[in-house]
Amino acid sequence: MFKAACLAVLLATTSLTASPVHAAMSALNPALVQNLDTRPKKVILLPPQIFVFELSAGGVPTRMADWEAASRDNLRNAALRQAQEARLFELADAPVLDPAEQDTLDAHIGLYDRVAQAVFVYGRGEQAAWAHKKYEFDYTLGPGLAFLRERTGADAALIVLGADYISSGGRKLAFVAGLALGIVMPLGQSFVAAGIVDLKNGDVQWMGFDSSSSLDTRNAEAVNGLMRTLYQTWPGPR
């Protein structure tokens, strides 16, 4: 979902100005908001899954493994650091899993990707036709991750997914050349979603989304700022 959504936004973002686009959004389970005492106290951080691409001058994306590793490390470190600084909950890395457990986790991450798309499109209640979904918040992964609760004693899991398209040197030169013709081609686009999932039943409790044409997930401080912004939408007192 995130690779496709990010690329779709990128291809649609040819404009007459080059100002960066940045927006943070969120969706909340009303049951959590109505009873803040049920907020998770211990949360495990599942390994962040972000796909990072370099865009050629012609707009062809190439997946970059080294950039991807740096971005995933940045997201992990920022998620841990900002949760601690904001005193949201106790956040720790997920345990090492055996092959069967890893397969189960991978399947649920794939399911989460689909659920996150539904939450982003419908669950925020931004469109009149789907306004009721903001209050009929029935998004869930099911109980398949309950084994993580048994292994760790955690109440919930934090899942971070995303995609980042970064311009090559050639594309930046093409951008400058395009300006002379009055054409501004998009230089890049990122889309990141973070979500808290109850480990007992798989219910989604909260999701924060960020879409930006200026964020570079390889930049540790920029990612710290991203996670700080996303966490600000977590409900209740700090």
C-alpha positions in Angstrom: 0.0 0.0 0.0 2.6 2.5 1.1 4.8 2.1 -2.0 1.9 2.5 -4.3 0.3 5.4 -2.4 3.5 7.3 -2.2 4.3 6.9 -5.9 0.8 7.9 -6.8 1.1 11.1 -4.8 4.5 11.7 -6.3 3.3 11.3 -9.9 0.4 13.6 -9.3 2.4 16.4 -7.7 3.6 18.4 -10.7 2.8 22.0 -9.8 3.9 25.6 -10.6 5.6 26.0 -7.2 8.3 24.0 -5.5 7.2 24.5 -1.9 7.4 21.2 0.1 4.2 19.5 1.1 4.0 18.1 4.7 1.1 16.9 6.6 0.5 14.8 9.7 -2.8 13.0 10.3 -4.2 10.5 12.8 -7.1 8.2 13.5 -8.2 7.0 17.0 -10.3 4.1 18.3 -13.2 5.9 20.1 -13.1 3.1 22.8 -9.6 4.1 23.7 -10.5 7.8 23.8 -13.5 7.2 26.1 -11.4 5.2 28.6 -7.9 6.5 28.7 -7.1 4.2 31.6 -7.0 1.3 29.0 -4.1 2.9 27.2 -1.2 0.3 26.9 1.5 0.7 29.4 4.0 -1.7 27.8 4.4 -1.7 24.0 6.8 -3.7 21.8 8.2 -2.1 18.7 8.1 -4.4 15.7 10.9 -3.9 13.2 10.0 -0.9 11.0 9.3 -1.7 7.4 10.1 1.2 5.1 11.0 0.9 1.4 13.4 3.5 0.0 13.9 4.2 -3.7 16.1 6.5 -5.8 14.2 8.3 -8.6 16.1 8.6 -11.9 15.9 11.7 -14.1 13.1 9.9 -16.0 11.2 9.1 -12.7 12.1 5.4 -12.7 12.4 4.1 -9.1 15.3 1.8 -8.0 15.1 0.2 -4.5 18.2 1.1 -2.4 19.1 -1.5 0.2 21.7 0.6 2.0 19.4 3.7 2.2 16.6 1.4 3.4 18.8 0.0 6.2 19.6 3.5 7.4 16.0 4.6 7.3 14.8 1.6 9.2 17.5 2.2 11.9 16.4 5.8 12.1 12.8 4.9 12.5 13.6 2.4 15.2 15.8 4.7 17.2 13.4 7.7 16.8 10.4 5.6 17.9 12.2 4.5 21.0 13.7 7.8 21.9 10.6 9.9 21.4 8.3 7.5 23.3 10.7 7.7 26.2 11.0 11.5 26.1 7.3 12.0 25.8 6.6 9.4 28.5 3.9 7.8 26.4 4.5 4.1 27.4 7.3 1.7 28.0 8.6 0.8 24.5 11.0 -2.0 23.8 12.2 -4.0 20.8 10.4 -7.2 19.9 12.0 -10.5 20.9 13.9 -12.7 18.5 11.3 -15.0 16.8 11.6 -18.6 15.6 10.8 -19.2 11.9 7.1 -20.1 12.5 6.6 -17.1 14.7 8.3 -14.9 12.1 6.0 -16.2 9.3 3.0 -15.4 11.5 4.3 -11.9 12.1 5.1 -11.3 8.4 1.5 -12.3 7.5 0.1 -9.9 10.0 2.3 -7.1 8.8 0.9 -7.7 5.4 -2.6 -7.6 6.8 -1.7 -4.4 8.7 -0.7 -2.8 5.5 -4.2 -3.3 4.1 -5.9 -2.3 7.3 -3.8 0.9 7.4 -4.9 1.8 3.9 -8.5 1.4 5.0 -8.0 3.5 8.1 -6.2 6.2 6.1 -9.0 6.4 3.5 -12.1 5.8 5.7 -11.2 5.7 9.4 -10.3 9.3 9.7 -13.8 10.3 8.7 -12.5 13.1 6.4 -15.1 12.3 3.6 -18.8 12.9 4.3 -19.7 9.5 2.9 -17.4 7.8 5.4 -17.8 10.2 8.4 -19.4 7.4 10.4 -16.3 5.3 10.2 -14.6 7.7 12.6 -16.9 6.5 15.3 -17.6 2.9 14.0 -13.9 2.1 14.3 -13.8 -1.6 13.8 -10.4 -2.2 12.3 -8.5 -5.2 13.6 -5.8 -7.8 12.7 -7.5 -10.5 14.8 -5.8 -12.4 17.7 -2.9 -13.9 15.7 -0.3 -11.8 17.5 -1.3 -12.8 21.0 1.8 -15.0 21.2 3.8 -11.7 21.5 1.9 -10.8 24.6 2.6 -14.2 26.1 6.3 -13.9 25.2 6.8 -10.3 26.4 4.0 -9.3 28.7 3.3 -6.4 26.5 -0.1 -4.9 26.0 0.3 -3.7 22.5 2.6 -3.5 19.5 3.8 -0.5 17.6 4.0 -1.0 13.8 5.8 1.5 11.5 5.5 1.2 7.8 6.3 3.5 4.9 8.0 4.4 1.6 10.4 7.1 0.6 11.2 8.2 -2.9 14.4 10.3 -3.2 15.7 12.1 -6.3 19.0 11.2 -7.9 21.5 13.9 -8.9 20.2 13.5 -12.5 16.7 14.2 -11.5 17.7 17.3 -9.5 19.4 18.6 -12.7 16.3 17.8 -14.7 14.3 19.7 -12.1 16.4 22.8 -12.6 16.1 22.5 -16.4 12.4 22.2 -16.1 12.1 25.4 -14.2 13.3 27.2 -17.3 10.3 25.9 -19.1 7.9 26.7 -16.3 7.6 23.0 -15.3 8.2 21.8 -11.8 8.7 18.0 -11.5 8.3 16.5 -8.0 11.7 15.7 -6.4 10.5 13.2 -3.9 7.8 11.9 -1.6 7.6 10.0 1.6 4.6 8.4 3.4 5.0 6.9 6.9 2.3 5.4 9.2 2.7 4.3 12.8 0.0 2.3 14.6 -0.7 0.8 18.0 -2.4 -2.6 17.9 -3.8 -4.4 21.0 -2.0 -7.7 21.3 -5.0 -9.4 23.0 -7.4 -9.0 20.1 -5.6 -7.2 17.3 -7.8 -4.1 17.5 -6.2 -1.0 16.1 -6.1 1.7 18.8 -4.3 4.5 17.1 -2.7 5.4 13.8 -0.6 8.4 12.9 0.2 9.3 9.2 2.8 11.6 7.6 3.1 12.6 4.0 5.9 14.8 2.9 7.8 16.0 -0.2 10.7 17.2 1.9 11.4 14.5 4.6 14.5 12.3 4.0 14.2 9.2 6.1 18.0 8.7 5.9 18.3 11.9 8.1 18.2 10.8 11.8 17.1 14.2 13.1 14.4 14.6 10.5 13.0 11.2 11.5 13.1 12.2 15.2 11.0 15.2 14.3 8.6 13.0 12.4 8.1 10.6 15.3 7.7 13.5 17.7 4.9 14.9 15.5 3.2 11.5 15.1 3.3 10.9 18.9 1.7 14.2 19.6 -1.6 12.8 18.3 -1.5 10.0 20.9 -4.5 10.6 23.3 -4.4 11.6 26.9 -2.0 13.3 29.3 1.8 12.8 29.1 
